[in-house]
């Protein structure tokens, strides 16, 4: 029999509350899933990781984390280093911090570290990621595109992600940076995928194919299954995106979304 039992993804829109005197709703959720075990803070996304570990150490200090350790890979060749791999031994969870999502995929993609990350998830562990660490969770990730303006056809860049969750594409700092247009464009490229936009200090908790929202902001789900028209394939790169009959769900804390059925469920009173 297979011992595969996918774990939990905690996908954070960035700027989660890390104040030791604050409520730290999202970090408490991470700690709950770690259950007193070892949490690896992967600062791979950052070009200058100094300070990240100390900030998170203080934020997790009085939460139920058995041990917090840092994993940083400066160059891809380090991803096979025995000491780097040893950091992941006996880990109950991994937390990818913010920065540049391309650093994560380019440094650890198709390496023994990625194998360890995937193995941890497949045996029921928790994988959390904030900002860039959120975008990298899906099989296709948003890399860049303009914010705070109407989307132009050619202004979108995507790349392969880690593929811990299928058939979605994730954007973060969503309302704060006006990223609705570029998420619509990502869905227009392939309406099979659900677009998930996550506000700051907000997280989508995914277990199986069920998504649950926690935090102060909203999670936006863009569903292109019933789109009747899109000009994304025919228009020139400087033209405005046109897209008809797209469905959008706005989810607040406590709301759930069934990813397979593409249906929301309101928070229970």
ABEGO torsion letter per residue (X at the ends): XBABBBBBBBBBAEGBBABAABAGAAAAAAAAAAGGBBBBBBAAABABABGAAAAAAAAAAABBBABBBBBBBABAAAAABAAAAAAABGBABBBBBBEBAAAAAAAABGBAAAAAAAAAAAAGBBBBBBEAAAAAABABBBABEBBGBBBBAABBBBBBBAGABBGBBBBBGAAAAGAAAAAAAAAAABAABBBBBBBBGBBBBBBEABBBBBEABBBBBBBAAABABBAAAABBAABBBBBBGBBBBBBBBGBBBBAAAGBBBBBBX
